[in-house]
Amino acid sequence: MKSETELIDEALNGDTASYGQLVERFHSRLFAAMLHVVNHHEEAEDVVQETFVQAYVKLHTFRGNSQFYTWLYRIAFNNALSKRRRYRAEISIDRNRELTGSDPHDDGESPEEPLLRDERVAMVRYALERLTPEHREILVLREMEELSYEEIAQILSLNIGTVRSRLSRAREQLKLQLEQLLSEGA
C-alpha cells in the first residue's frame, strides 16, 4: 500500500488513479464527519463530493504541514458551512428520521426505548444546530471525530489552550441549549 505522500505526489504528476486511491482512503471517514455537521445524508454526500473535486483542483496548494485528512476536513467543513448558509432547513424529529433513515426497530427493548433514543438524538442534533459554527465545529471534531486536542488545534489553526477553552464553552452552550429544549417540551 502506497503512502499518502506517494499518492499525492503521483496525483500531482497527473496520475488520476492515485488521487482515486486517496478518495477511497478518506471518503468514508470524511462522509461520517460531514454527516454530523449537516445532519442530512444527501447533503453530506454533496459536501464530500465537492470537497474531493475542490481538493483535486487545489492539490498543488497542499504543503504537507498537516495530515492530508486534516487539510481535506478543513475544505469540507468550509463547504458545509457555505451550504448550510444557503439552505437553512428546519429540523423536526420526523424530518430527521426521514432524512437519516433511522426508524425504531425491535432489538428486545420496549417499544418506547427506540423512540426515546431517537428523540434524544434528534434533540442533541437540534441543539448542535443552534450553536455557533465554531462551537459546533469543535464539538464535532472532539466528540464525534474523537480527535485529540493537538489535531483539533492543527485543523483550526488555534493553540491548544484556545481549543480547550472553546471546547469548554461549546459544551456549556450545548448543555444550555439542551436544558432550554427540555424546558420548552415540558
Backbone as JSON Lines, residues from 0, in Angstrom:
{"i":0,"aa":"M","n":[0.85,-1.18,0.0],"ca":[0.0,0.0,0.0],"c":[0.89,1.24,0.0]}
{"i":1,"aa":"K","n":[0.58,2.14,-0.91],"ca":[1.38,3.36,-1.03],"c":[1.03,4.33,0.09]}
{"i":2,"aa":"S","n":[2.02,5.12,0.45],"ca":[1.79,6.13,1.49],"c":[0.98,7.27,0.9]}
{"i":3,"aa":"E","n":[0.39,8.02,1.79],"ca":[-0.39,9.2,1.42],"c":[0.48,10.18,0.62]}
{"i":4,"aa":"T","n":[1.71,10.37,1.04],"ca":[2.63,11.28,0.35],"c":[2.92,10.82,-1.07]}
{"i":5,"aa":"E","n":[3.14,9.51,-1.23],"ca":[3.4,8.97,-2.57],"c":[2.2,9.18,-3.49]}
{"i":6,"aa":"L","n":[1.0,8.92,-2.95],"ca":[-0.21,9.09,-3.75],"c":[-0.41,10.55,-4.15]}
{"i":7,"aa":"I","n":[-0.14,11.45,-3.22],"ca":[-0.27,12.88,-3.52],"c":[0.72,13.29,-4.61]}
{"i":8,"aa":"D","n":[1.96,12.86,-4.47],"ca":[2.98,13.19,-5.47],"c":[2.59,12.66,-6.85]}
{"i":9,"aa":"E","n":[2.12,11.43,-6.89],"ca":[1.71,10.83,-8.17],"c":[0.51,11.57,-8.76]}
{"i":10,"aa":"A","n":[-0.43,11.95,-7.89],"ca":[-1.6,12.7,-8.37],"c":[-1.18,14.06,-8.93]}
{"i":11,"aa":"L","n":[-0.22,14.69,-8.27],"ca":[0.29,15.98,-8.76],"c":[0.98,15.84,-10.11]}
{"i":12,"aa":"N","n":[1.49,14.64,-10.38],"ca":[2.14,14.38,-11.66],"c":[1.16,13.84,-12.7]}
{"i":13,"aa":"G","n":[-0.15,13.96,-12.41],"ca":[-1.16,13.61,-13.4],"c":[-1.77,12.23,-13.28]}
{"i":14,"aa":"D","n":[-1.38,11.45,-12.29],"ca":[-1.93,10.1,-12.13],"c":[-3.27,10.17,-11.39]}
{"i":15,"aa":"T","n":[-4.35,10.16,-12.14],"ca":[-5.68,10.27,-11.53],"c":[-6.03,9.04,-10.71]}
{"i":16,"aa":"A","n":[-5.47,7.9,-11.04],"ca":[-5.75,6.68,-10.27],"c":[-5.21,6.82,-8.85]}
{"i":17,"aa":"S","n":[-4.1,7.5,-8.68],"ca":[-3.55,7.72,-7.34],"c":[-4.47,8.62,-6.54]}
{"i":18,"aa":"Y","n":[-5.01,9.65,-7.19],"ca":[-5.97,10.51,-6.48],"c":[-7.22,9.7,-6.13]}
{"i":19,"aa":"G","n":[-7.62,8.82,-7.02],"ca":[-8.75,7.94,-6.73],"c":[-8.52,7.09,-5.49]}
{"i":20,"aa":"Q","n":[-7.29,6.65,-5.3],"ca":[-6.95,5.88,-4.1],"c":[-7.05,6.75,-2.85]}
{"i":21,"aa":"L","n":[-6.67,8.01,-2.96],"ca":[-6.81,8.93,-1.83],"c":[-8.29,9.12,-1.5]}
{"i":22,"aa":"V","n":[-9.11,9.26,-2.53],"ca":[-10.55,9.4,-2.32],"c":[-11.1,8.17,-1.6]}
{"i":23,"aa":"E","n":[-10.74,7.0,-2.09],"ca":[-11.2,5.75,-1.45],"c":[-10.75,5.67,0.0]}
{"i":24,"aa":"R","n":[-9.54,6.1,0.26],"ca":[-8.97,6.01,1.6],"c":[-9.69,6.92,2.6]}
{"i":25,"aa":"F","n":[-10.15,8.08,2.16],"ca":[-10.69,9.06,3.1],"c":[-12.19,9.32,2.96]}
{"i":26,"aa":"H","n":[-12.83,8.76,1.97],"ca":[-14.24,9.06,1.71],"c":[-15.14,8.74,2.9]}
{"i":27,"aa":"S","n":[-15.07,7.53,3.42],"ca":[-15.98,7.1,4.49],"c":[-15.81,7.96,5.74]}
{"i":28,"aa":"R","n":[-14.59,8.2,6.12],"ca":[-14.32,8.98,7.32],"c":[-14.81,10.42,7.16]}
{"i":29,"aa":"L","n":[-14.55,11.01,6.01],"ca":[-14.97,12.38,5.76],"c":[-16.5,12.46,5.68]}
{"i":30,"aa":"F","n":[-17.12,11.46,5.06],"ca":[-18.58,11.44,4.97],"c":[-19.2,11.37,6.37]}
{"i":31,"aa":"A","n":[-18.68,10.5,7.21],"ca":[-19.2,10.37,8.58],"c":[-19.08,11.69,9.34]}
{"i":32,"aa":"A","n":[-17.96,12.36,9.18],"ca":[-17.75,13.64,9.86],"c":[-18.73,14.69,9.34]}
{"i":33,"aa":"M","n":[-18.92,14.75,8.04],"ca":[-19.82,15.75,7.47],"c":[-21.28,15.44,7.77]}
{"i":34,"aa":"L","n":[-21.61,14.18,7.92],"ca":[-22.97,13.82,8.3],"c":[-23.29,14.4,9.68]}
{"i":35,"aa":"H","n":[-22.32,14.41,10.57],"ca":[-22.52,15.02,11.89],"c":[-22.67,16.53,11.78]}
{"i":36,"aa":"V","n":[-22.04,17.11,10.8],"ca":[-22.08,18.56,10.65],"c":[-23.39,19.02,10.01]}
{"i":37,"aa":"V","n":[-23.83,18.33,8.94],"ca":[-25.01,18.79,8.2],"c":[-26.29,18.04,8.52]}
{"i":38,"aa":"N","n":[-26.19,16.87,9.15],"ca":[-27.35,16.07,9.57],"c":[-28.27,15.66,8.42]}
{"i":39,"aa":"H","n":[-27.74,15.49,7.25],"ca":[-28.54,15.11,6.1],"c":[-27.67,14.28,5.17]}
{"i":40,"aa":"H","n":[-28.09,13.06,4.87],"ca":[-27.29,12.11,4.12],"c":[-26.87,12.66,2.75]}
{"i":41,"aa":"E","n":[-27.85,13.11,1.97],"ca":[-27.55,13.6,0.62],"c":[-26.68,14.85,0.66]}
{"i":42,"aa":"E","n":[-26.96,15.73,1.6],"ca":[-26.18,16.96,1.72],"c":[-24.73,16.64,2.11]}
{"i":43,"aa":"A","n":[-24.55,15.68,3.01],"ca":[-23.2,15.28,3.41],"c":[-22.46,14.69,2.2]}
{"i":44,"aa":"E","n":[-23.16,13.89,1.42],"ca":[-22.53,13.3,0.23],"c":[-22.14,14.39,-0.77]}
{"i":45,"aa":"D","n":[-23.02,15.39,-0.93],"ca":[-22.7,16.52,-1.82],"c":[-21.46,17.27,-1.33]}
{"i":46,"aa":"V","n":[-21.4,17.53,-0.03],"ca":[-20.26,18.25,0.55],"c":[-18.98,17.46,0.31]}
{"i":47,"aa":"V","n":[-19.02,16.17,0.55],"ca":[-17.82,15.34,0.37],"c":[-17.39,15.31,-1.09]}
{"i":48,"aa":"Q","n":[-18.37,15.17,-1.97],"ca":[-18.04,15.14,-3.4],"c":[-17.43,16.47,-3.85]}
{"i":49,"aa":"E","n":[-18.03,17.57,-3.42],"ca":[-17.48,18.9,-3.75],"c":[-16.08,19.05,-3.17]}
{"i":50,"aa":"T","n":[-15.88,18.52,-1.99],"ca":[-14.59,18.63,-1.33],"c":[-13.5,17.91,-2.12]}
{"i":51,"aa":"F","n":[-13.8,16.69,-2.57],"ca":[-12.78,15.95,-3.32],"c":[-12.47,16.6,-4.67]}
{"i":52,"aa":"V","n":[-13.48,17.18,-5.29],"ca":[-13.24,17.89,-6.55],"c":[-12.37,19.13,-6.27]}
{"i":53,"aa":"Q","n":[-12.76,19.89,-5.26],"ca":[-12.02,21.1,-4.9],"c":[-10.59,20.74,-4.48]}
{"i":54,"aa":"A","n":[-10.44,19.68,-3.71],"ca":[-9.11,19.26,-3.25],"c":[-8.24,18.86,-4.44]}
{"i":55,"aa":"Y","n":[-8.82,18.21,-5.43],"ca":[-8.07,17.81,-6.61],"c":[-7.55,19.04,-7.36]}
{"i":56,"aa":"V","n":[-8.43,20.02,-7.51],"ca":[-8.05,21.24,-8.21],"c":[-6.98,22.01,-7.43]}
{"i":57,"aa":"K","n":[-7.07,21.98,-6.11],"ca":[-6.15,22.74,-5.27],"c":[-5.02,21.89,-4.67]}
{"i":58,"aa":"L","n":[-4.87,20.67,-5.16],"ca":[-3.89,19.76,-4.58],"c":[-2.49,20.37,-4.55]}
{"i":59,"aa":"H","n":[-2.17,21.17,-5.53],"ca":[-0.83,21.79,-5.58],"c":[-0.6,22.75,-4.4]}
{"i":60,"aa":"T","n":[-1.69,23.17,-3.71],"ca":[-1.53,24.08,-2.57],"c":[-1.29,23.32,-1.26]}
{"i":61,"aa":"F","n":[-1.49,22.0,-1.29],"ca":[-1.24,21.21,-0.08],"c":[0.26,21.18,0.19]}
{"i":62,"aa":"R","n":[0.65,21.69,1.36],"ca":[2.06,21.84,1.69],"c":[2.63,20.68,2.51]}
{"i":63,"aa":"G","n":[1.78,19.83,3.03],"ca":[2.27,18.71,3.82],"c":[2.59,19.09,5.25]}
{"i":64,"aa":"N","n":[2.21,20.3,5.68],"ca":[2.44,20.71,7.07],"c":[1.51,19.99,8.03]}
{"i":65,"aa":"S","n":[0.44,19.45,7.49],"ca":[-0.52,18.7,8.3],"c":[-0.83,17.41,7.56]}
{"i":66,"aa":"Q","n":[-1.63,16.58,8.19],"ca":[-2.04,15.35,7.5],"c":[-3.01,15.72,6.38]}
{"i":67,"aa":"F","n":[-3.07,14.9,5.36],"ca":[-3.94,15.16,4.23],"c":[-5.39,15.2,4.69]}
{"i":68,"aa":"Y","n":[-5.78,14.32,5.62],"ca":[-7.16,14.33,6.12],"c":[-7.5,15.65,6.8]}
{"i":69,"aa":"T","n":[-6.57,16.2,7.54],"ca":[-6.78,17.48,8.21],"c":[-7.07,18.56,7.18]}
{"i":70,"aa":"W","n":[-6.3,18.58,6.12],"ca":[-6.49,19.54,5.04],"c":[-7.85,19.33,4.37]}
{"i":71,"aa":"L","n":[-8.19,18.08,4.08],"ca":[-9.48,17.74,3.48],"c":[-10.64,18.16,4.38]}
{"i":72,"aa":"Y","n":[-10.5,17.86,5.67],"ca":[-11.57,18.17,6.61],"c":[-11.85,19.67,6.62]}
{"i":73,"aa":"R","n":[-10.81,20.45,6.6],"ca":[-10.98,21.91,6.63],"c":[-11.75,22.39,5.39]}
{"i":74,"aa":"I","n":[-11.41,21.85,4.22],"ca":[-12.13,22.2,2.99],"c":[-13.59,21.76,3.12]}
{"i":75,"aa":"A","n":[-13.8,20.54,3.6],"ca":[-15.16,20.01,3.72],"c":[-15.99,20.83,4.7]}
{"i":76,"aa":"F","n":[-15.4,21.18,5.83],"ca":[-16.15,21.95,6.82],"c":[-16.53,23.32,6.25]}
{"i":77,"aa":"N","n":[-15.62,23.96,5.55],"ca":[-15.95,25.24,4.93],"c":[-17.05,25.08,3.89]}
{"i":78,"aa":"N","n":[-17.0,24.0,3.1],"ca":[-18.06,23.73,2.13],"c":[-19.4,23.51,2.83]}
{"i":79,"aa":"A","n":[-19.37,22.78,3.93],"ca":[-20.6,22.51,4.68],"c":[-21.19,23.8,5.23]}
{"i":80,"aa":"L","n":[-20.34,24.66,5.77],"ca":[-20.83,25.94,6.29],"c":[-21.46,26.78,5.18]}
{"i":81,"aa":"S","n":[-20.82,26.82,4.04],"ca":[-21.36,27.58,2.91],"c":[-22.7,27.01,2.48]}
{"i":82,"aa":"K","n":[-22.78,25.71,2.41],"ca":[-24.01,25.03,2.02],"c":[-25.11,25.3,3.04]}
{"i":83,"aa":"R","n":[-24.77,25.27,4.31],"ca":[-25.76,25.49,5.37],"c":[-26.29,26.92,5.33]}
{"i":84,"aa":"R","n":[-25.43,27.85,5.01],"ca":[-25.89,29.24,4.91],"c":[-26.9,29.39,3.78]}
{"i":85,"aa":"R","n":[-26.69,28.64,2.71],"ca":[-27.59,28.72,1.57],"c":[-28.9,27.99,1.81]}
{"i":86,"aa":"Y","n":[-28.84,26.87,2.49],"ca":[-30.02,26.04,2.67],"c":[-30.3,25.78,4.15]}
{"i":87,"aa":"R","n":[-30.71,26.78,4.85],"ca":[-31.02,26.62,6.27],"c":[-32.36,25.92,6.38]}
{"i":88,"aa":"A","n":[-32.38,24.7,6.87],"ca":[-33.61,23.91,6.92],"c":[-34.09,23.78,8.36]}
{"i":89,"aa":"E","n":[-35.37,23.69,8.51],"ca":[-35.97,23.46,9.82],"c":[-35.9,21.96,10.11]}
{"i":90,"aa":"I","n":[-35.44,21.62,11.31],"ca":[-35.29,20.22,11.68],"c":[-36.41,19.81,12.62]}
{"i":91,"aa":"S","n":[-37.04,18.72,12.31],"ca":[-38.03,18.15,13.21],"c":[-37.64,16.7,13.44]}
{"i":92,"aa":"I","n":[-38.19,16.12,14.45],"ca":[-37.88,14.72,14.73],"c":[-38.3,13.85,13.56]}
{"i":93,"aa":"D","n":[-39.51,14.08,13.04],"ca":[-39.98,13.27,11.92],"c":[-39.12,13.49,10.68]}
{"i":94,"aa":"R","n":[-38.77,14.74,10.4],"ca":[-37.94,15.04,9.23],"c":[-36.56,14.42,9.39]}
{"i":95,"aa":"N","n":[-36.0,14.5,10.58],"ca":[-34.69,13.91,10.85],"c":[-34.74,12.4,10.62]}
{"i":96,"aa":"R","n":[-35.78,11.77,11.09],"ca":[-35.94,10.33,10.92],"c":[-36.06,10.0,9.45]}
{"i":97,"aa":"E","n":[-36.79,10.84,8.71],"ca":[-36.96,10.63,7.28],"c":[-35.63,10.76,6.55]}
{"i":98,"aa":"L","n":[-34.83,11.75,6.93],"ca":[-33.56,12.02,6.26],"c":[-32.49,11.0,6.6]}
{"i":99,"aa":"T","n":[-32.43,10.6,7.86],"ca":[-31.37,9.68,8.27],"c":[-31.74,8.23,8.09]}
{"i":100,"aa":"G","n":[-33.04,7.98,7.94],"ca":[-33.49,6.61,7.76],"c":[-33.47,5.8,9.03]}
{"i":101,"aa":"S","n":[-33.29,6.45,10.18],"ca":[-33.24,5.69,11.42],"c":[-34.65,5.59,12.0]}
{"i":102,"aa":"D","n":[-35.29,4.49,11.72],"ca":[-36.61,4.22,12.26],"c":[-36.46,3.32,13.47]}
{"i":103,"aa":"P","n":[-37.43,3.36,14.36],"ca":[-37.37,2.46,15.5],"c":[-37.35,1.01,15.04]}
{"i":104,"aa":"H","n":[-36.62,0.19,15.73],"ca":[-36.58,-1.23,15.4],"c":[-36.58,-2.03,16.68]}
{"i":105,"aa":"D","n":[-37.03,-3.24,16.57],"ca":[-37.16,-4.1,17.74],"c":[-35.85,-4.84,17.99]}
{"i":106,"aa":"D","n":[-35.18,-4.49,19.06],"ca":[-33.96,-5.21,19.43],"c":[-34.08,-5.69,20.87]}
{"i":107,"aa":"G","n":[-35.3,-6.04,21.23],"ca":[-35.54,-6.56,22.57],"c":[-35.9,-5.47,23.57]}
{"i":108,"aa":"E","n":[-35.9,-4.24,23.14],"ca":[-36.24,-3.14,24.02],"c":[-37.75,-2.96,24.01]}
{"i":109,"aa":"S","n":[-38.2,-2.19,24.98],"ca":[-39.61,-1.86,24.97],"c":[-39.88,-0.96,23.77]}
{"i":110,"aa":"P","n":[-41.11,-0.89,23.32],"ca":[-41.42,-0.06,22.15],"c":[-41.04,1.41,22.33]}
{"i":111,"aa":"E","n":[-41.03,1.88,23.57],"ca":[-40.71,3.28,23.82],"c":[-39.21,3.58,23.73]}
{"i":112,"aa":"E","n":[-38.39,2.6,24.02],"ca":[-36.93,2.84,24.08],"c":[-36.36,3.4,22.78]}
{"i":113,"aa":"P","n":[-36.59,2.76,21.63],"ca":[-36.04,3.34,20.4],"c":[-36.59,4.73,20.09]}
{"i":114,"aa":"L","n":[-37.86,4.94,20.38],"ca":[-38.45,6.25,20.15],"c":[-37.8,7.31,21.03]}
{"i":115,"aa":"L","n":[-37.6,6.97,22.29],"ca":[-36.96,7.92,23.2],"c":[-35.52,8.19,22.78]}
{"i":116,"aa":"R","n":[-34.82,7.15,22.37],"ca":[-33.43,7.31,21.93],"c":[-33.38,8.19,20.68]}
{"i":117,"aa":"D","n":[-34.25,7.92,19.72],"ca":[-34.29,8.74,18.5],"c":[-34.62,10.19,18.84]}
{"i":118,"aa":"E","n":[-35.53,10.37,19.77],"ca":[-35.91,11.72,20.18],"c":[-34.73,12.44,20.83]}
{"i":119,"aa":"R","n":[-33.97,11.71,21.67],"ca":[-32.79,12.32,22.32],"c":[-31.73,12.67,21.27]}
{"i":120,"aa":"V","n":[-31.51,11.77,20.32],"ca":[-30.53,12.04,19.26],"c":[-30.96,13.26,18.46]}
{"i":121,"aa":"A","n":[-32.24,13.32,18.11],"ca":[-32.74,14.47,17.35],"c":[-32.6,15.75,18.17]}
{"i":122,"aa":"M","n":[-32.83,15.65,19.46],"ca":[-32.73,16.83,20.32],"c":[-31.28,17.32,20.38]}
{"i":123,"aa":"V","n":[-30.34,16.39,20.5],"ca":[-28.92,16.78,20.54],"c":[-28.53,17.4,19.2]}
{"i":124,"aa":"R","n":[-28.97,16.79,18.11],"ca":[-28.66,17.36,16.79],"c":[-29.25,18.75,16.64]}
{"i":125,"aa":"Y","n":[-30.48,18.91,17.1],"ca":[-31.12,20.22,17.01],"c":[-30.38,21.24,17.88]}
{"i":126,"aa":"A","n":[-29.98,20.81,19.07],"ca":[-29.21,21.7,19.95],"c":[-27.88,22.08,19.3]}
{"i":127,"aa":"L","n":[-27.24,21.12,18.64],"ca":[-26.0,21.42,17.91],"c":[-26.25,22.45,16.82]}
{"i":128,"aa":"E","n":[-27.38,22.33,16.14],"ca":[-27.75,23.28,15.09],"c":[-27.81,24.7,15.61]}
{"i":129,"aa":"R","n":[-28.22,24.85,16.84],"ca":[-28.42,26.18,17.43],"c":[-27.12,26.8,17.94]}
{"i":130,"aa":"L","n":[-26.04,26.05,17.94],"ca":[-24.75,26.58,18.37],"c":[-24.1,27.4,17.26]}
{"i":131,"aa":"T","n":[-23.14,28.22,17.64],"ca":[-22.38,28.94,16.64],"c":[-21.57,27.93,15.84]}
{"i":132,"aa":"P","n":[-21.21,28.26,14.61],"ca":[-20.4,27.33,13.81],"c":[-19.1,26.92,14.51]}
{"i":133,"aa":"E","n":[-18.44,27.86,15.2],"ca":[-17.16,27.5,15.85],"c":[-17.39,26.53,17.01]}
{"i":134,"aa":"H","n":[-18.5,26.66,17.74],"ca":[-18.78,25.72,18.83],"c":[-19.2,24.36,18.27]}
{"i":135,"aa":"R","n":[-20.03,24.35,17.23],"ca":[-20.46,23.09,16.62],"c":[-19.25,22.36,16.05]}
{"i":136,"aa":"E","n":[-18.4,23.1,15.36],"ca":[-17.22,22.5,14.73],"c":[-16.32,21.82,15.76]}
{"i":137,"aa":"I","n":[-16.05,22.51,16.84],"ca":[-15.11,21.95,17.81],"c":[-15.71,20.74,18.53]}
{"i":138,"aa":"L","n":[-17.03,20.75,18.76],"ca":[-17.68,19.58,19.37],"c":[-17.66,18.38,18.42]}
{"i":139,"aa":"V","n":[-17.91,18.63,17.15],"ca":[-17.89,17.53,16.17],"c":[-16.48,16.93,16.11]}
{"i":140,"aa":"L","n":[-15.48,17.78,16.06],"ca":[-14.11,17.28,15.97],"c":[-13.72,16.46,17.19]}
{"i":141,"aa":"R","n":[-14.09,16.93,18.38],"ca":[-13.66,16.25,19.6],"c":[-14.56,15.06,19.94]}
{"i":142,"aa":"E","n":[-15.86,15.27,19.94],"ca":[-16.77,14.25,20.45],"c":[-17.18,13.22,19.41]}
{"i":143,"aa":"M","n":[-17.27,13.62,18.16],"ca":[-17.73,12.69,17.13],"c":[-16.58,12.13,16.31]}
{"i":144,"aa":"E","n":[-15.63,12.99,15.98],"ca":[-14.45,12.54,15.25],"c":[-13.38,11.98,16.2]}
{"i":145,"aa":"E","n":[-13.53,12.27,17.49],"ca":[-12.63,11.8,18.54],"c":[-11.17,12.18,18.27]}
{"i":146,"aa":"L","n":[-10.99,13.42,17.78],"ca":[-9.64,13.9,17.53],"c":[-9.02,14.42,18.82]}
{"i":147,"aa":"S","n":[-7.72,14.39,18.88],"ca":[-7.0,14.9,20.05],"c":[-7.02,16.43,20.02]}
{"i":148,"aa":"Y","n":[-6.69,17.04,21.16],"ca":[-6.62,18.49,21.21],"c":[-5.58,19.01,20.22]}
{"i":149,"aa":"E","n":[-4.49,18.27,20.07],"ca":[-3.43,18.68,19.15],"c":[-3.93,18.67,17.71]}
{"i":150,"aa":"E","n":[-4.67,17.61,17.33],"ca":[-5.2,17.53,15.97],"c":[-6.21,18.65,15.71]}
{"i":151,"aa":"I","n":[-7.06,18.92,16.7],"ca":[-8.05,19.99,16.56],"c":[-7.34,21.33,16.41]}
{"i":152,"aa":"A","n":[-6.31,21.54,17.23],"ca":[-5.55,22.8,17.15],"c":[-4.96,22.96,15.75]}
{"i":153,"aa":"Q","n":[-4.47,21.88,15.19],"ca":[-3.87,21.93,13.86],"c":[-4.93,22.23,12.8]}
{"i":154,"aa":"I","n":[-6.08,21.56,12.86],"ca":[-7.15,21.76,11.88],"c":[-7.67,23.19,11.93]}
{"i":155,"aa":"L","n":[-7.88,23.7,13.14],"ca":[-8.49,25.02,13.3],"c":[-7.48,26.16,13.38]}
{"i":156,"aa":"S","n":[-6.2,25.82,13.31],"ca":[-5.13,26.82,13.41],"c":[-5.25,27.62,14.71]}
{"i":157,"aa":"L","n":[-5.41,26.9,15.81],"ca":[-5.51,27.51,17.14],"c":[-4.45,26.9,18.04]}
{"i":158,"aa":"N","n":[-4.18,27.58,19.17],"ca":[-3.29,26.93,20.13],"c":[-4.13,26.01,21.02]}
{"i":159,"aa":"I","n":[-3.49,25.09,21.7],"ca":[-4.2,24.07,22.47],"c":[-5.03,24.7,23.59]}
{"i":160,"aa":"G","n":[-4.52,25.74,24.22],"ca":[-5.28,26.42,25.27],"c":[-6.6,26.97,24.75]}
{"i":161,"aa":"T","n":[-6.58,27.53,23.55],"ca":[-7.8,28.05,22.94],"c":[-8.76,26.91,22.62]}
{"i":162,"aa":"V","n":[-8.22,25.8,22.15],"ca":[-9.06,24.63,21.87],"c":[-9.76,24.19,23.15]}
{"i":163,"aa":"R","n":[-9.01,24.09,24.23],"ca":[-9.6,23.64,25.5],"c":[-10.69,24.6,25.98]}
{"i":164,"aa":"S","n":[-10.41,25.9,25.93],"ca":[-11.4,26.86,26.43],"c":[-12.62,26.92,25.51]}
{"i":165,"aa":"R","n":[-12.4,26.85,24.19],"ca":[-13.53,26.88,23.26],"c":[-14.38,25.62,23.41]}
{"i":166,"aa":"L","n":[-13.73,24.5,23.62],"ca":[-14.45,23.24,23.82],"c":[-15.29,23.31,25.1]}
{"i":167,"aa":"S","n":[-14.72,23.87,26.13],"ca":[-15.46,24.03,27.38],"c":[-16.68,24.92,27.19]}
{"i":168,"aa":"R","n":[-16.5,26.03,26.5],"ca":[-17.63,26.94,26.23],"c":[-18.67,26.26,25.34]}
{"i":169,"aa":"A","n":[-18.2,25.49,24.37],"ca":[-19.12,24.79,23.45],"c":[-19.96,23.77,24.21]}
{"i":170,"aa":"R","n":[-19.31,23.03,25.1],"ca":[-20.06,22.04,25.91],"c":[-21.09,22.73,26.8]}
{"i":171,"aa":"E","n":[-20.71,23.86,27.38],"ca":[-21.63,24.61,28.23],"c":[-22.81,25.13,27.41]}
{"i":172,"aa":"Q","n":[-22.53,25.63,26.23],"ca":[-23.6,26.12,25.36],"c":[-24.53,24.99,24.92]}
{"i":173,"aa":"L","n":[-23.95,23.83,24.62],"ca":[-24.78,22.67,24.25],"c":[-25.67,22.27,25.42]}
{"i":174,"aa":"K","n":[-25.11,22.26,26.61],"ca":[-25.88,21.93,27.81],"c":[-27.04,22.92,27.98]}
{"i":175,"aa":"L","n":[-26.76,24.21,27.82],"ca":[-27.82,25.23,27.94],"c":[-28.89,25.05,26.88]}
{"i":176,"aa":"Q","n":[-28.49,24.75,25.66],"ca":[-29.45,24.53,24.58],"c":[-30.34,23.32,24.89]}
{"i":177,"aa":"L","n":[-29.73,22.25,25.39],"ca":[-30.5,21.05,25.73],"c":[-31.46,21.33,26.88]}
{"i":178,"aa":"E","n":[-31.0,22.05,27.87],"ca":[-31.88,22.41,29.01],"c":[-33.05,23.25,28.51]}
{"i":179,"aa":"Q","n":[-32.78,24.18,27.62],"ca":[-33.83,25.02,27.07],"c":[-34.83,24.18,26.27]}
{"i":180,"aa":"L","n":[-34.34,23.27,25.46],"ca":[-35.22,22.41,24.68],"c":[-36.08,21.54,25.6]}
{"i":181,"aa":"L","n":[-35.47,21.01,26.67],"ca":[-36.22,20.19,27.59],"c":[-37.29,21.0,28.31]}
{"i":182,"aa":"S","n":[-36.97,22.23,28.68],"ca":[-37.95,23.06,29.37],"c":[-39.09,23.47,28.42]}
{"i":183,"aa":"E","n":[-38.77,23.68,27.14],"ca":[-39.81,24.01,26.17],"c":[-40.75,22.84,25.94]}
{"i":184,"aa":"G","n":[-40.2,21.62,26.03],"ca":[-41.0,20.42,25.8],"c":[-41.83,20.02,26.99]}
{"i":185,"aa":"A","n":[-41.52,20.56,28.18],"ca":[-42.22,20.17,29.39],"c":[-43.56,20.84,29.55]}
